[in-house]
Amino acid sequence: MIKDIIDGISAYLKYFKNISKFKLWRFTFMPTVLGLVFFTGLVFSAFSFGDNLGEWMISWYKWEWGSAFVAKISQWIGGLLIGLTGLLLAKYIVILLASPFMSPMSQKIDENIHGSHDQQAKSTVLDTAKGFIRGLRITFRNIFREIFITLILFLIGLILPFLSPITTALIFIIQSYYAGFGNMDYTLERYYNVKDSSRFVRKHKGLAIGNGMVFMVLLMLGIGFLIAPPLATNAVTPEVLKRIS
């Protein structure tokens, strides 16, 4: 598994040249625009609705003493909670919005590596629709699993504070795994059904974690909303194809 994690991380630099070599720049434009719109909306929501959430929180504080300070802190916490919730869901939204563009990008990489054949026939509108529906199915399944595991780890860290560094690291690994899962599925959808794709990712969980780690770091830096999907897809597709062959 360690080797797969290293492969997943190093692939970002290893295959970066393929973007120019395979003329993949055209697949990066719309995900970049959508990422910019989503990031702007997330920031706007945090500032706009954070005050409303903060006001609701301060309504529970019935004392005059320190009310101004509590109100200020509540507004800040409200914005932070909305922002953190958005970031928790961000990778799924970004992956889902990018899917109509990342699936063809993965297919193009596949064609350049293996040559065009029937399985990599040109995408149609119906193929795109099917891929989007498949993405929705995987997204909703994974998001509930991830939230469940994350809540358990969060509660363990809350109840046993000395374990919080470990639970924090585990939460990051879990989020990375599911992010990598989504990025790998742009390729797997052409070869396997949802059940077999899940089995493949579990078998190569290290690759999903390694790919997802870089993806999550890019998201946390903000710039990931613009470039993470195409970079992650370009990095993981050749590694997935190696393991399918």
Secondary structure by P-SEA (a helix, b strand, c coil): caaaaaaaaacccccccccccccccccaaaaaaaaaaaaaaaaaaaaaaaaaaaaaaacccccccaaaaaaaaaaaaaaaaaaaaaaaaaaaaaaaaacccaaaaaaaaaaaacccccccccccaaaaaaaaaaaaaaaaaaaaaaaaaaaaaaaaaaacccaaaaaaaaaaaaaaaaaaaaaaaaaacccccaaaaaaaaaaaaaaaaaaaaaaaaaaaaccccccaaaaaaaacaaaaaaaac
